[in-house]
Amino acid sequence: MKTFWKTHPALRIVLMIVLFVLSVALVVAGWKMTGQLAGLGIMLVGVALLLAVLAIYNATYQD
C-alpha cells in the first residue's frame, strides 16, 4: 500500500484535499449542534477523517 501512494501523487493530493474539506465541514457542523449528542458524533467522524488525512500524508514517508 505504501508504494501505491508513492506512484500516484496526484490521486493522493486530491484525496487529501477532499477528505480535509469534508472533515472540517463535519467538525464545524457538529460544533453548531451544541448540546446534542448527534453533534458530538459528527465531530468525532470529522476528527477521524482528519486522522485519515494524516495517515495518507505519512504513508509516502514510511520506509
BELLIN-V371027 format. One line per field, one symbol per residue. psi: psi as a letter, one per 20 degrees, with the letter a starting at -180 (. if undefined). A space follows every 10 residues. Layout:
psi->???
This chain:
psi->hhhghhimhg gggggggghg ggghgggggh hilpiqhhhg gghhgghhhh hhghgggihi jq.
